[in-house]
């Protein structure tokens, strides 16, 4: 079978699949389950400086072409998260699966404070969520919309993590004029890797009442509808930052989706709403589908499909005579 091992910074991921933040919370047994199912890394739920109850229900709805959610960054707070992260890391280490802690905050300097707190749990990586689209009433407009603001947050977190040797991932938003500008700004400020993208802001209205369905009124779109947006954002971020690892996230529900993300320029692939659509077995199914496609197209290594969308097309005939881009 083709190898799925994926280099990511100083790490070697068993597969390129990464459990996205918030899907299975920070429940240690569920994070471990994701690793056993085929994730090469797992991301814990975002934590902030204080406990947050999040938004009231309805806070997540299947609108027919994807999900829209306004969970509102519910979390127990960074201090309480430390023990959960430490336990998760201890359970994941024997499996060779890195743990990614995810953080958010209010003012830029507060991001550094939260990063310093979670660093005590020694996660393998820290993801900085500067792009959540459904908490603007609490924190103002996401920092991901402005290169200087995004860079300022990144600098504070980089300073906080420097003494711990923990690399930093910055999670970017899709709804910006130029994601390339934001990507270059955070990398210049110290980001070691990027996560592209967060959910897309949106609204769904109940025609009987004339009111938005979510209690928060608006929320973040995820699922199949945003995959083309995510692919374009990953493609643009890769062109802007050719040597920076990227976790491509958004609308991945099948192995083919994951391969498309790698071809667009992702180094690894975030998986989130697929768990809703395909159940707990989604990770394993996506991994198996990737392996089957790679084998059928004579790729012995998943890394060989990375960045194919940035290369001149190379065609080779299949047994049916149909052209397959990039076939070896």
Secondary structure, 3 states (H helix, E strand, C coil): CCECCEEECCEEECCCEEECCCCCCCCHHHHHHHHHHCCCEEECCCECCCCECCCCCCCEEECCCCEEECCCCCECCHHHHHHHHHHHHHHHHCCCCEEEEEECCCCHHHHHHHHHHHHHHCCCEEEEECCCCCCHHHHCCCHHHCHHHHHHHHHHHHHHHHCCCCEEEEEECCCCCCHHHHHHHHHHCCCCEEEECCCEEECCEECCCCEECCCCCCEEEECHHHHHHHHHHHHHHHHHCCCCEEEEECCCCCHHHHHHHHHHCCCEEEECCHHHHHCCCHHHHHHHHHHHHHHHCCCCEHHHHCCHHHCCCCEEECCCCCEEECCC
